[in-house]
Structure formats: structure tokens, C-alpha cells
């Protein structure tokens, strides 16, 4: 019987995969909801892929294709909070 072995690296991203900064959908898969980049031990990318991913994310952020870190947690895709108590002076 053949045992199922979990490998460290993802099969859908081969070693020669190029992370493109103009593709925010792919890059956003590797971002937490606070805007931080997911570490390689969780994302299962190799060290060179993680470096390429980081450079692509930073370039996309500088071009405003992806949200910045702490501001993303505050404003990105969150509904506006409405107070249950009416405002009084």
C-alpha cells in the first residue's frame, strides 16, 4: 500500500511560476484579512517563491492594486458600523 505523503510545497504553483504584481486576485490569496502576507510555513511556498511573492505584493501595494497593511484591516471590505443609541448633544 502506498502512503499518502504531504509535501511542503504547493503543486498548483510550480518552481518557475511568476507572481505578477498586475494580478491582485492571485496575490490576495496570500494576504490575511489584516493585509499581512501569509508566512511560507502556512502558504507552503518555497523560499524563492515567497521572496518573489513578497516583491510582487509590495509593488502592487505601491501601485494601489492591493490595500496597505493596517489600513486594510480598518477600511477594507468592512461594513460601516451604526450605533444602536441615537446621538445626543
ABEGO torsion letter per residue (X at the ends): XBBBBBBABBAABBAABBBBAABAAAAAAABBAAGBBBBAAAAGBBAAAAAAAAAAAAAAAAAGABBBBAAAAAABGBBBBBBABBBBX
